[in-house]
Amino acid sequence: MRELERLEIFGREDHPEFSPLVSESFFASPDAEAFVFPGFCDVHVHFREPGFSYKETIASGTAAAARGGYTTVCSMPNLDPVPDCRKSLYCQLELIRRGASVRVIPYGAITAGEKGETVAALEEIAPDVAAFSDDGRGVQSDGVMREAMIRAKKLGKLIVAHCEVNSLLRGGYIHDGAYAAAHGHRGICSESEWRQIERDLKLAAETGCGYHVCHISCKESVRLIREAKAAGIDVTCETAPHYLTLDENDLREDGRFKMNPPLRSREDREALIEGIRDGTIDMVATDHAPHSAEEKSRGLEKSAFGIVGLETAFPVLYTKLVLTGVITLGRLIDLIAYAPRKRFGIPLPDGDYTVWDLSRTFTVDPDEFLTLGRATPFEGMELRGVCLATVCGGKTVYRLK
């Protein structure tokens, strides 16, 4: 056995503002290709508490995060109660305090009850939230979104948008492309995503609010955000591992391939990869969205939207993008550790890191997951990269048995 001790965290030379050293000792096999990375940061997860603990709990969600190398996650507000005021947010904060094994920073809702009608009590919840989002729903009203941006700007908080024009959905549930046409499915057009991004970018330019776009999935979204950045608009965006590594050609008649937005065309996936390479896309977030087995067993049409992703994100991206030469390992660590923290103002404390064996391969088996969710399009895939340990605040929160 060889000991890994006091190794500097990978990538610190490019990010001097994030520079803790590893002080705890770990052991790996003599042939292990072990790396120490900063604790990963995921700004888009669904932990389902309060309100939907049969899908996921704070305890199970953070256990999955730790196994995936994450020491900080930001949890979305589509909960019951919706965290749209101080009283509702307190319910979630108490559950986090009692059950979390890694850092969980909640989002506050943009609108009351996530109904899109009136702006939430942003001033009440601002001190305790990562940003404001109605994730799961697009804010349909231009006036409501403008007011939210004006108030968020004053509070120094980002508006984080799930972009979806309801009138363009037309009952769709997978991408409106070749697979949908060939198999008789109703499609979701790309315009339902990019059209709302286009509107929001105009509002962000008008108000000066910091604006972040969730889970972009199509080439038009990449183009719009690239142009907005060139024009000086304060915008960032994320995509997810599945949009970078899968497309409609990988679809099966199975609920584990159903998510929102959907897997789109190969051309869209290639545009997302180019966006990663040229910096248009700032970060990768999992959109970890667990559901019960029954909710995901109804096929593409009737299954709930959402897949799990915390425990497979790094191996998927390392195997499919780094080992194939699409991006460097350093760029991957920027995307999942440094860039999210920088944009959202989240520190990387001393004692937050994760240790990985990059020489080891494994086959994705959902029965081994720590999340309560089991739906993953990567089931059965052989990947490279195994988490040996994750340390959060100096405490070992995951260690490979």
Beta strands, then each sheet from edge to edge (+ up, - down):
strand 1: 2-4
strand 2: 26-28
strand 3: 34-38
strand 4: 40-45
strand 5: 70-75
strand 6: 103-106
strand 7: 132-133
strand 8: 159-161
strand 9: 174-175
strand 10: 187-188
strand 11: 211-213
strand 12: 235-239
strand 13: 283-284
strand 14: 353-363
strand 15: 382-392
strand 16: 395-399
sheet 1: 1+ 2-
sheet 2: 3+ 14- 15+ 16-
sheet 3: 4+ 5+ 6+
sheet 4: 7+ 8+ 11+ 12+ 13+
sheet 5: 9+ 10+
end
